[in-house]
Amino acid sequence: MKKETEDKKIKEKIEEFLYSDSAAATTTKFVLAFLAVGTVVFGAALIPGLIKALDSFSDTGPKKRNFSKKKVANVVYDLKRRKLIEIIKDKDGKIKVELTNRGKKRLVEYSIGSLRIKKPKKWDGKWRVLIFDIPTEPKIYAQAREALRSKIKDLGFHQLQKSVWVHPYDCEDELLFIAELYNVQKYIEILTVEKLLHEKDLKNKFRLKS
């Protein structure tokens, strides 16, 4: 059940990334996201079938996208060359296209790269405090700690102490999403507090009205 919840959150963040107005949502990333649904089967003509499917996929979001035959063909060739997708032709002439594990990982990296904390019209007067104590061994945890620190800095968090960071806006879902991707959920704690001792300086930093 927990795994299903985590997968759902990741899927929601990927969809949020795709249907944003960000220029980062390129044809390459859109193709990867479309294939994330599962193995896709086409007739003998792969590219026309993929374009038609992508058009339908794009129609489900708020922003319509146009996919040219040349662009999609180049993307498919590049994804196959980089081993992000696998193309299999069966004996009936049908073509199956699916993401490789490397492709799935790359898609998640794309979605986390576009992650942002939404700024409400009015601050609710509460602080979100992130505390983490991630082991330095094995090496994968040290890498996860650095990746987490880098991302929360990118999201605009302010460092209070070595492993204590603060942000004024609701961001629990975003933090859990990042922690789940790096598999460090059990090493973090997220607090929502109404007052901090030195919050005057923080209000100035985040340009908040008292």
Secondary structure by P-SEA (a helix, b strand, c coil): caaaaaaaaaaaaaaaaaacccccccaaaaaaaaacccccccccccaaaaaaaaaaaaaaccbbbbbcaaaaaaaaaaaaaaccbbbbbccccbbbbbbcaaaaaaaaaaaaaabbbbbccccccbbbbbbbbccccaaaaaaaaaaaaaaaaaaccccccccbbbbccccaaaaaaaaaaacccccbbbbbbcccccaaaaaaaacccc
